[in-house]
Amino acid sequence: MKIPFSPLFALVVFFAAFARAGTPSSTAVLPVCPLPVGVLTLDELASDWKTRAELEQFPSIHNFDAELLVNKDFASVSWLASPPFSQGFHSGVFKLNGRVPVADKFKWYPYQSIRSGSADGMAIETINRMVFDDRGVLWRITLSNTQPAAVKGTVAIDLVGIISKLTTPGSWDWAFAQPGAGGPKRRYEETEAIRAAVDQTPVPQPDNAKDYRAAVESANTLAVNDTTTPAATVFAFATKPDSLTTDGHLGVAAWEYELAPGETKTIEYVMAYGEGDQIKVDAGRWADQFDKTFDSAKGLWAQRYAEVFTPHNGFFEGNLPVLQTEDPALRRNYYMGVVTMLLMLRDQLPYSSRVFVAGGPRYGASVEFIWDTGMMDTMFAQLEPAVMRDYVIKTLQWDLENYLAFDYYGNRAFGYRYVANYPMLFRITANYLRVTGDRAFLEQKLGNETVLQHLDGLALHYQQYLMTDGSGLADFGGNPWHFLECVPTYIHATAGFNAAYVSMLRDMADLYDFLGNHKLADQRRAAADKLVKAIYPQLYVAGKGFWQSRYPDGRQFDMRHCLDFQFVAQGIGDDLTPAVRKEMRHFVDQELLMKNWMRAQSLQDPAAEQSDRPDHGPMGAYSGWPPETTDGLCHLGDWQDALDFYRRCEAATHEGAFSQGAEFYGPKKRDYDAPVRIANAGTICREAVCGADFTDVVIRSFFGFHPSLNLSSHNPLWKANAPRGFVGQLRHVRWGNGLYTITSGPHGLTMKKE
């Protein structure tokens, strides 16, 4: 569809470019890009109010440059990361008459967090936002007298500017960065500080406060400089404190109040961080123009969200499709997946203009994983095809036996081998080709090989691991960390990873047919068929619906895990008998799918008691597993069960965006209707890009947009004659140089060029 160049469109492009150029957001104009009809607003995607007891992780904020988590009290924030800057302690607690009250409930929005509660007869609400795409945090704290008589007292906020700059190149990976020698030592968790508040004991102070020098710059400004790195933090107040003091390392702002019944007092301030004199300028401007800065933090976030769905929007190269449906759960999951992807977008890292980091805020502030990226590959190709192309070029040249992710601050690959590296990188590259139709890319030389040769090498990689027992299976090794990390038995020749290579081989056959090399196409299909016969029935547990892994000594062990279900259904579902497909559906329904989420691993798996992580074990699931399981059900032809399960997962979105792992909790956590929450164990991130798969699966499976790698095909719809069980339209689907609308109706799918 060609968009006419109107004055309104010119304004959209101008202001998008204005924001992209790094102009301070407080001076930017509010969005003019309209949100398309049917798209849920950011406010409609907010969480429900959640009590403190319902949460394991408190709400986050992301602003495309940085990320953080709020804490239990009414002011402090933690885990602030904006490479190369990171926070080594909380920012300072809120005190009411010398005590540190704790918030009762929390509400998350894509662009802000709200904490609410009461103490000493006062209702207290704190709204935190971050300056749009810049290095600043905003506070609006409102106190309301709920008593029938006047109240008076003192409010104080500790000012802890423990932020440093990373000075060691290449040292930021999945872990939270520890900047430089003498930088912050993260001995602290927010619970340590806030537990002291509950007990009314002295609030702990950072053990390296001596490394920071604080000075009162004016009645409204306090600056804190790190003496070990060039970093500085500046607190500036729109609401002038009655006193602003420092001990030379930390600061305290205080206000006296006297409020009549029903009267309120609002305290507004900012925290800017970075290096150089510009920090003080920014902090002062944001404080002086607080309302405008605060409003634009929401308004520009909403503009960027609207740009995602707008062809020729001026910020993104492409766009994502607009889902229009009356199905509320389908709609909410779809748009929450988009928001999850946006939360992970970073546009100021030095080695790519667009990076979709794996998770945050506690980990992975500058890193992109192959496996996680593969779960948003259709979206990636539609929204940022050139960036995706660059990612493929970079990643195809890695040593995949030693790396699993790339750090876009340190400009280096890092990690260790994931068995999933090969099928997921193939999937990413293949979906770039499917969506863009970039045929010339196949002949581009990367090192000594073309992209086509790299792809073929990925598809044939399993042959390096063929077992010597004549089984025909590939044994990918005995290290659990190369597979599912926390599942000790999920190793060696698993059905899932062998099945993934069947898909790759058949895709290569389609690609070779397109290129006219029918001999190689036949060879790849024959290799795929041979691998299918090695997997089934050899690894199938007859009548049970799950699969086994074969060990080098010939023993086979039950693998009651969703990963096998997904890869097998996606890779060889059509090769299985109707009885086996039915048994697989029964297994997943009875042992993995729950009322509001799913178990990654069955409670009946032999290794269930040893698999203790909420993303891959039996007590929860990684947020990529429900949509991948949905996709598996679609591949088995069980459209209605797939849709029903997908809808049920909408319950998880009422805490916020999709996380790295959601867990079951409480005394009934083994029951079908167990409550689910974002997990906190280990390195679980509150948001993770794998959750974008909730959108991706709608595009590629429910709406069937999955073009063949035979790029001469004129029909990109997969199983178009199968009714999906819902009515709706997917508008502005990008395929090649065109935009299309796909319609789901009672008789299946249709597609029309716009």
N, C-alpha and C positions, 0 to 999 in steps of 0.2 A: 504494500500500500504506500503510495507516495504522499508525503505530508506537505501541504502547501506552506510556503514560507510567509507566515503572517507576522504582524507586529508582536503578537503574544508569544509566538515561537521564538522570535528574535530576543525577546526579554528572557525567556527560559534559558536559551543558549548563553546569553551574556552573563546572567547571574550564576549559572553553573560554572562557567569559566572563571568568574570572579572569585567564587569560593575555592575552586581548584587551585588557583594561583597562590593561595596561602594568605589572602587578605584577612585580617582579624575578623572573626565571625560577628563580633559585637557591632561592626559597622556595616555588615551585609544586610541586604534587603530581604524581607521575609519571602517565602517561596511563592512563585507564580506558576509553577508546574502543577496542573490540576491532577488530582487523583482520579483514575478512571472509574467508571461506574462498576460497582460490584466488588471493588477492592476494599478490604477491611482497613479502617484507619489505625494508626498507631495506638490511639486510646482504646479502640475496640479490642486490640490485642493485648491489653494490659492483663496482669494476673488478677486473681481474686485477692482480697485481703487475707493474709496468712498470719496466724499467731506465731509467736516465738517457738512454741513447742512443736509446731508443724514443720519447722524448717531445720535443715542441717547446714545449708549454705544460705547466707543472707543475700539480698538483691545486689546486682551488679550494675555498672554503667559502662558503656562503650561509646566512643565518639569518633571512630575511624583513625585516630592517632593513638589513643590510650585506652586503658581499662582499669577498673578498680572494683572492690567490694566494699559495701557498707558494713558496719558492725552493730552490736546490740545496743550500744548507748545512742544518744541522739546527735552525735556530731562526728565521731571518728570514722575514717575510711582507711582501708588497708589494701595491700597488694597492688598499689598503683604502679603500672608499668607503661612506659612510653619510650621504647628504645631510642637512644642509649641511656635513658634515665629510669631508675627504679627506686622504690620506697623500701626502707628497712625497718619501719615501725609504723604504728598507726599515726594519724595526723593530729590527734589530741581529743580528749573526751570532753563532754558537756557536763557541767556541774550546776546543780540547783541548790543554793544555800549550803554549799560545801559537800554535797552528796552527788553521786553519779547515778541518776535514774536510768533504768533499762526500758527500752521500747517494748510495747505489748504486741504490736502487729506491724506488718510490712506489706508494701504493695510495689510491684515491679512494673515499669513501663520500658519500652525499648530505649527511651531517651532520658529516663530519670528513675530515682528510687524515692519512696516515701516511707518514713518511720513515724509511728504514732503511739501515744500512750499518755500517762498522767503521773504526776507526783506533786506532793505538797499542795493539793487543791488546784493544780494547774493542768490543763490539757496542753500537750506538747506535740507539735508536728514538725518534722524536718523533711524538706525536699532538697535532694541533691541532684544537680545536673553537672555536666562537664561542658566547658566552652566548646562550641562546635569545631571539631577537627583541629584543636589547638591544645596547648599545655596549660589548662586551667580547670579548677574545680570550683563549683558554685554551691553556696549554702543559703537556704532561706528557712530560718527557724522561727516558728510562731508559737507564742505562749498565750493561753487564754485562761482568764480567771473563771472557774466553774463554780465558785463558792458564792453564797448569798451576801458575803461581806467583802470589803476590800482586802487585798493581800499585798504584802511587800516583801522584798528580799533581794537576793543577789544571784545573777547568772554569771558563770565564768566558763571560758573555753580554753583549754590548754592548746598551745600552738607548737606542734612538734614537727619541725621541718627536716626530718631525716630522709632526704632524697639525695642520691648520688648519681654520678655519671659512670657508665661502664667505660673503663680505660684500657681494658685488655681485649684487643681485637679477637673476634672469633670465639668468645667464651660464653655466648648466650645460646643455649640450646633449649631443650624442653623444660629444664628446671628454671625456677625464678632466679634471675641474674643476681649475682653478688658482685657489685661493681668495685673493682680495683682493690689493691691492698689498702687496708684501713677503712674500707667502705663498710656499709651496714652489715652486721651479722644478724641473720634472721633467726634469732633464738625465740622469737615472739610469735604467739598466735593470739588473735584478738580475744579469745576466751580467757587468756591469762589476765589481761588487763581488766576485762569487764567482770570477771569473777571477783576481783578485788573490789570493784564497785558494789557488787551485791553484798559482799561481806563487810563493806565499809572499812576496809583496810586501805593503806596507802596504795594508790594506783602505781604500778611499776613504771619505771622510766627506762629509756633505752640505755643499754650498758655502754654504748659508745657515744653518748651525748657530748663528751668532751671533744670529739672530732668535729663538732659543729659550732659556729660562732653566730650568736643571735644579737641583733641590735635594733632598737626602736628608731625607725627612720623619721616618723612623724606621729601625730596623735592618731593617725589611721593606718599606719603601716609598720610591719615588723619584717625584717629580712633575716634569713638564716643562710649562712654560707658553709658549705662543706670544705674543710681545710685539707682534705686529701684528694679531692677531685674538683674540677671547675664548676660543679653544680651549685645552684642556689635555689632557695624557696622563699617566696614573698607572700605574706598574708596582708590583704588590704580590705578595709571595712567600709561598706556602704552605710552601715549603722555605726556611727562613731562610738567607740567604747568609752565608758567613764574612766577607765584606767587601762593602760597597756604597758606591761612590765616584762622584764626578762632577767634571768639569772646569768646571762651571758651565753647560754646554750639553748634554752627553751623559753617560750614566752607564755603569757597568760593575758587574755582580754576579759574584762569584767564590765557588767552593767548593773546598775541599781534599778529596781522596778517597783512601782506601786500602781496596782490595777484595781479599778472598780469592778463590781460584778459584771461579767460579760465582756469586759474590756480585754484587748489583745495588745501584745508587744511583738514586733517582728525584728529579728536580727538577720542581716544579710552581709555576707562577706565572701571573699574569693581567696583561693590559693593558687598562685602561679609558680611554675618551676621551669628550670632549664639552665642556661648559662648566659652571661653577658648582661649589659645594662638594659636590654630590651625587656627583661622580666619585670623590672620595676615599672616600666612604662606600661606594659600590658596589664599588670595587676592594678595599677592606678586607673587606667581607662575602664577596665571591666567593673571596678568598684564604683567609679563615677557614673557609669552608664549601666548600672546593675540591671534595671528592668529590661532594657533593650538586649543586653547580653543574655539574660536569663530566658527571655522570650525567643531569641534567635536560636538558642540551644535546642529548643523544641522545633521551631519553625524550619530551620535548615535541615534538621534530621528528617522532618516530614517531606521536605523538598527532595532530598536524596532518595527517599523511599518512593516517592511518586516518579522520579526519573527512571527507576528500575523498570517500570511498566510502560514507559513512553518511548516509542521508536524515535530515533534522531533527537535524543534528549540533550545532547551536548556534553554530558559527563561520561556516561558509559558508551562504549562503542556500539553495543547492541541493546537488547532489552529482554525481559522475561515475559512470558505470556500472562495475560489477564484471565483468571478463572471466574466465570460467571455461572453460579448455580444457587439453587435454593436449599442445598444440603448444608446445614450449618457446621457440622463436624468436619466434613470434607473441606469446606471453605476455610475454617479456622486453621486446620493443620497445614493446608497449602500455604496460606499467608504467613503463618508462624515459621514455616521452613524458610521462606524468603527472608524474614526478619533475622532468623538465625544466621543465614549466610551474610547478611549485611552487618550484623554485630561483629563478625569475624573479619570484615574488610579493613585493611590498613592501606592508606594511600600515601604515606610519607616514609616508608622504609626505603633505604637507599638503593636497593638492587632490583626493584620492580615497581612500576607505577601502581600496581594493584596486587595485593597479596591477600589470600583468604587463609588466615592462620588457623591452626587445628583446633585450638581451644583457649579458654581464658576465664577469669583473669589470673588465676594463680600460676598458670604454666603456659609455655608455648607462645610468648608474646610476639615472636618474630618468625615462627617456624610453620612450614607447610608440609604435611605428610602426604605421601603417595596414596596410601590406603584411604585416608579421609577425603582427599580431593576427589578420588574416584567415585565417591558417593554423591557428588554434585556435578558430575561431568556434563550431563545434558544442559544444566543451567549455565555452567561455566562457558560452554561453547556458544550459548545463545547470548549471554550478557557481555562477555569479554573475549571474543575469539582470538584477537591478536595476542593478548596476554596469555591465553591458554596455549597458543602456538609456541610462544617463547618458553613457557613452562615445559612443554613436551620436548623442545629442542634441548633444554638444559638437562632434563631428567633422563632422557634416553642415553645420555653420555656418561651417567654415573656408573660406578661399580655397585650394582644392586645387591651384591653379596655382602656389602659392608655398610650401606647407607639406606635409610628409610625416610629421611626428611631433609629439608633445606632451610638454613637459617638466613633470612634476608637482611639481617643486620650484619652478621659476620661474614656473609658471602661464602658459605661453605655447606657442603653436605655433611651430615653427621648421623650417628646412630649405629645400627647393626642390621643384619639381614632380616627382612620379613619375607616369608614364603609368598605372601600376598603381593609383594612388590611387582612381580611379573604379570599376573593377570590384571591387576588394577592399573598398572601403567599402560598395558595393552588396551584396557577399557577406556582410559582417558584419551589416548591417541586415536582410537577407533571412533569415539564419539565426536571428537573434533572433526574428523573426516566426514562422518555421517551428517552432521549438522551443517557444516560449511561447504561441503563438496569441493574442498581445496585439493584438486587432483595433482596439481604441480608439487604440492608438499611431499608427495610420495617419492619424488626424484631428488629431493634436496639432500645433499651430502652432509652427514654429521660424522666427522672423523673420516674413517675409511669406508663407511657404509652409507647407503641411502636410508631414508626413513622407512621405505618398504622393507629393506633388508633388516633393519632394527626390529620392525614389527614381526617379521618372520622368525627372527632369532628369539623373540619373547615367546612366540607360540611353540617353538621347538625346544625351549629350555628344559622342559621336563625330561627330555631324553638323556640329559646328563646325570639323571638320578634313577634310571631304570634299575629295578631290583634284579639281582642275579639268580633269583629262584624260578625264573620263567613265568612269573605271574603277569608280567606286562605292566605292572604298576610302577609309578615313580615314588621313591622313598625320599622325602625332603629333609630327613635328618631327625635327630632325637632331642633337640633343644626346644623346650616349650616356649621360650621367649621369642622364638622365630615364628611361632604359630599364634597361640592365644594367650601367651604370657602367664596367666594364672591357672591354666588347666594342664596339670602335669602329664596326663595321659594322651592329650591331643597332639600326637607327634607321628612321624614316619609317613607311611602311605595312607593318607586320609582320603576318604571318598570325595570330599568336597573339593580339595585342591586338585586332585586328578581330574574331576569333572570340569573344573574351570579351564583346563587346557583343551578339553573337547570343544568348548565354545570358541576358544582362540583359533584352533585349527580350522574349524568350519568357517569362521569369519575370514581367515586367510584364503580359504578356497573361494569364497565369494569375491574377494579382492582380486585374486588371480584370474578368475573368470572375467571380471571387468577389464583386466589388462590384456585379455586374450591368451593368457598362458594356461591353457586348459589341462596340460599335462601336470603342472605343479598343483593346480586346483584338485585334480583327481587324487594326487598323492596325499594332499592334506586331508581330504575327506576320508581316504582309506586309513590314514593314521588315526583320525578321530574315531572312526568306527572300531578300529582295533582297541583303542583305549576304553571305549564304552564297554566292550566285551570283557575287558580286564576288571572294570569296576563292578559291573552287574552281570551275574548275581554274586560274584566272589565276595564282595564286601557288604552285601545286603543281609540283614537279619530277617529272614522270611517270616511274614505275618506280623512283624512288629513295627515297621515303618521307619526304622532308623538304621544307621550304617555303622560299620566298624572301620578301624584302622589296622593295617597289617604291619607287623614289626619284622625286622630282618630275620629273626629266628623262626618265622612262620606263624607265630601266635597272632591272634586277632582279638581286639578289645572293642567293646561297645562304645560308641560315641553318640551319646544322646544330646547333641548340641545343635543349636540353630544354624551354625555355619555350614555344616554338612547339608542340612535341609535346603538352605538357600542355594549353594553352589550346584548341588545335584539337580534341584528343580530347574534352575536357570540353564544349566549346561546340558543335561541329558534327560530332562523331563519327558520329551517326546519319544525317547527310546524305551521308556519303561511301559510295562503292561498297565492296563486300567486298574488291576487289582493292587499293584505296587503303589501307583499314584494315590489310590484311595487310602491305603495303609499309611503312607507318608502324611497325608492330610490329617488322618486320625491321630497319629503320634503328635504332630505339632499342636493340634487342637487340645488334646488331653494333657500333654505334659509341659507345653511351653506357653501357650496363649492364656492370658489372664483377663479379668474383667476390664482393667484399665491400662494394661501394659503387657509385658511378656518376660519370661525367664530366658536368658541366653542359653542356659544349661538346665536340663531336667534335674529335678530333685532325685530322680532314680539313676542318674549317671553314676558309674562307679567312682568317679573322682569328684563328685559334688561337694563332699565335706572338705576337700582340700582346695577348692576353687573359691577363694574368698573375696574376689573383687566384684563390685556391683555392676560392672559393665560386661563381663564375660562369664560370670559364674551363675549360680542358681537363684540368687536373691535379687536379681534385677537384670537390666540389659543396657548396653551401649545404644545410643539413640539412632544409630544406623541400622540396628538389627530389626526393629519393627517394620520399617519400609522395605528392607531387603526380604524379610519374610513375607510381607504382602506381595512383593514381586514374585517370590517363589510360588505362592498360592495361585497367582495369575498364570504362571507358566504351567501349572498343573490343571488349569481350566476351572479352578474353583473361584470364580469371580465374586460371587456373593459373599462367601466367607472372607475373602480378601478385603472386600469393602467394609464388611461388618467389623472386622478386627481393626482396620485402619481408622474407622470412625471412633471406636472405643478408646483409642490412644489419645483422643482429643482431651481426655481428662488430665493428662500430664501437662498440657499447655496452660492450665490455670495456676501454675506456679511461675510460669515465665517461658522463655524460649527453651529449645531443646538442649539438653546437657550432654556431657560425655557419658554419663550413666545415671539412670533413675533406678531407685531401689524400692523394694517392699519393706515395710517396717511395722513395728507394733506386735502385740501378742498374736495377731492372726496373719502374720506375714507369709505363712505357708498356704493360706487359704486362697481360693479363686478370686475373691473380692477384696484382697488385701489392699490397703491404701498405698499409694506410691508417691515418692518425693525425689527431688534432686539429691543425689548422694554426696557425701563429703569425704569418704574414705580414700586414703592414699593420695593419688595425684588426680582425682576426678575434678574436672573443670565444670563450672556452673553452666557455661555455654560451650558448644562444640560444633564445628562446621558439618560433621556427619549428620546432624539433625536436619540439614538442608535436604537430605534425601526424602524427607516427607513431602517436599515439593517435587523433587526430581521423579519420584515414582508415579506421581499423578500425571506428569507429562509423558513419560515413556511407557507406562503400563496402562493406567486407567484411560488415558487418551491415546495410547498406542503409538506415540510419535517415536519411532525407532527405525530410521531408514537403514536399508541394507548397505553392507560394504561393497556390494556390487553397485557402484556409483552411477551406473546407467539406469538403475531402477527409477520409475516415475511414481511409485507408490510408497510413501514413507510410513504407512500405517501398518501396525503389527496386529494381526488377528482382528481385522476391522469388522468382521461379521459377527463377532461375539458381543452380545449386549453386556455392558459393564454394570448395570444395576442402578444407574442414576442418570439424571438428565442435566446437561450443562454444556457450556461452550468454553473452549480455550482459544482466546483471541491473541493475535499478534505473535503466532508461533513462527520463529525464524527458521527458514530452511533455504540454504544457499543464499541467493540475493532477494528472496521473496518473503512476504509475510502471509500467513495462512490462518484460517479459523477452522478448528476441529470441533465437531458437534457429537456429543454422546446422546443417544436416544434409545428407544425400546428395541431397535433392531441392530444396534451396533454403532459404528463410527462412520462419519463422513467428513470430508475435508474440502475446503474451498479457498482459493487464493483471494486475498483481499485487494 
